[in-house]
Amino acid sequence: MMKLLPDQRLPRTAGELLNRAGINTIYVGKTGYAAAQNYMILQVGMNS
């Protein structure tokens, strides 16, 4: 299963469409890492 962890650069409507298409999409802002450095966000994505 494909998973995406997009940040604020991807419109939320695009994330909703991806979810409907079967791609698990969770926004970084919903994980509590909205202000984190990219390497931290990458680790979150790799561990989930």
C-alpha positions in Angstrom: 0.0 0.0 0.0 1.3 3.4 -0.9 1.4 6.1 1.8 2.1 9.9 1.4 3.0 12.4 4.0 2.6 15.7 2.3 3.2 19.1 3.8 1.3 22.4 3.2 2.5 22.7 -0.4 0.0 20.1 -1.5 -3.6 21.4 -1.4 -5.8 19.5 1.0 -8.3 18.8 -1.8 -5.5 16.9 -3.6 -5.0 14.8 -0.5 -8.7 14.0 -0.2 -8.7 12.9 -3.9 -5.6 10.7 -3.2 -7.3 9.1 -0.2 -10.4 8.3 -2.3 -8.1 6.7 -4.9 -6.8 4.3 -2.1 -3.5 6.1 -1.3 -3.1 6.7 2.4 -2.5 10.5 2.7 -1.9 12.1 6.1 -0.8 15.8 6.3 2.3 16.6 8.2 0.3 19.3 10.1 -1.9 16.6 11.6 1.1 14.7 12.9 2.4 17.6 15.0 5.4 18.1 12.8 4.3 21.1 10.8 7.2 23.2 11.9 9.8 20.4 11.9 12.9 20.1 9.8 12.6 18.0 6.6 14.8 15.2 8.0 12.5 14.9 11.0 9.4 14.7 8.8 11.2 12.0 6.6 11.8 9.9 9.7 8.1 10.2 10.7 7.2 9.0 7.2 9.6 6.1 7.3 8.5 4.9 10.8 4.8 5.0 10.0 
